Amino acid sequence: MRLDVKEIAGTNCITLSDGQSLYEKIHPELKAGNTVELSFKGVRVFASPFFNAGIGQLLRDISATRLNDLLKVVDLPPNGVDTLKKVIENSRSYYASGENQKAVTEALKQEGE
């Protein structure tokens, strides 16, 4: 499957909601073992919230090795590659430690009270 990210998020890949839209399109494909190619052709701006929601959370239930095998990213300029690498590193650490997840869940629960 090949997806044009510009069609999903426009030329500015910034928001969590746009990232979530991307995640919802690619997660089922990756879980099924299908290869997904993301083309960032025409996208000009990249931000961590977009990548956190769109790609980082994939590491919650897909191993980094498997994700690397199945997800192909093309046409991403160097600044986008740098941002994506940082998000993946942070997500790997976050999802590897159940304590981190528990702390964030507790903090969010307390904030909602």
C-alpha positions in Angstrom: 0.0 0.0 0.0 1.3 3.5 -0.9 -0.1 6.6 0.8 0.4 10.2 -0.1 0.8 12.0 3.2 0.0 15.3 1.6 -3.5 14.0 0.8 -4.0 13.1 4.4 -2.4 16.1 6.2 -1.7 18.7 3.6 1.6 20.5 3.2 2.1 21.0 6.9 2.4 17.8 9.0 2.1 19.4 12.4 -1.0 18.4 14.4 -1.8 15.4 16.6 -5.1 15.0 14.8 -3.5 14.8 11.4 -1.0 12.3 12.8 -3.9 10.2 14.2 -5.5 10.2 10.8 -2.3 8.8 9.3 -2.1 6.2 12.1 -5.6 5.0 11.6 -4.9 4.4 7.9 -1.6 2.5 8.3 -1.9 0.7 11.7 -4.3 -2.0 10.4 -2.2 -2.6 7.3 1.0 -3.0 9.4 -0.7 -5.2 12.0 -1.8 -7.5 9.1 1.8 -7.7 8.0 1.4 -5.6 4.9 4.1 -3.2 3.7 3.1 0.5 3.7 5.0 3.2 1.8 4.5 6.8 3.0 5.3 9.4 0.4 6.0 12.9 1.9 6.3 14.5 -1.6 5.0 18.1 -1.4 5.0 18.3 2.4 7.0 21.3 3.6 6.7 21.4 7.4 7.1 18.5 9.9 6.5 18.5 13.7 6.9 16.0 16.5 3.2 15.9 17.4 2.3 14.7 13.9 5.0 12.0 14.0 4.2 11.0 17.6 0.6 10.3 16.7 1.1 9.0 13.2 4.1 6.8 13.6 5.5 6.8 17.2 2.4 5.1 18.7 2.8 2.2 16.2 5.6 1.0 18.5 3.0 0.3 21.2 2.2 -3.0 19.6 4.6 -3.4 16.6 8.3 -4.1 17.3 10.8 -1.6 16.0 12.3 -4.3 13.8 9.0 -5.3 12.3 8.1 -1.6 11.8 11.4 -1.0 10.1 10.7 -4.0 7.7 7.1 -3.0 6.9 7.0 0.8 6.9 8.9 2.6 4.1 9.2 6.4 4.2 10.1 8.2 0.9 10.5 11.8 -0.2 11.1 13.0 3.3 13.6 15.9 3.5 16.5 15.8 5.9 14.8 17.9 8.6 11.8 15.6 8.5 14.1 12.5 8.7 15.8 14.0 11.8 12.4 14.7 13.5 11.1 11.2 12.7 14.3 9.5 14.0 13.9 11.4 17.3 10.3 10.5 17.6 11.0 6.8 17.0 13.9 6.8 19.5 11.6 8.4 22.2 8.7 6.1 21.4 10.9 3.0 21.6 12.1 4.0 25.0 8.6 5.0 26.2 6.9 1.8 25.1 9.7 -0.4 26.3 9.1 0.7 29.8 5.8 0.0 31.3 6.6 2.3 34.2 6.7 5.3 31.8 3.3 4.4 30.5 1.9 4.0 34.0 3.3 7.4 35.1 1.8 9.2 32.1 -1.6 7.4 32.6 -1.6 8.4 36.3 -0.7 12.0 35.5 -3.5 12.3 32.9 -6.0 10.8 35.3 -5.1 13.3 38.0 -5.3 16.2 35.6 -8.8 15.1 34.6 -10.0 15.1 38.2 
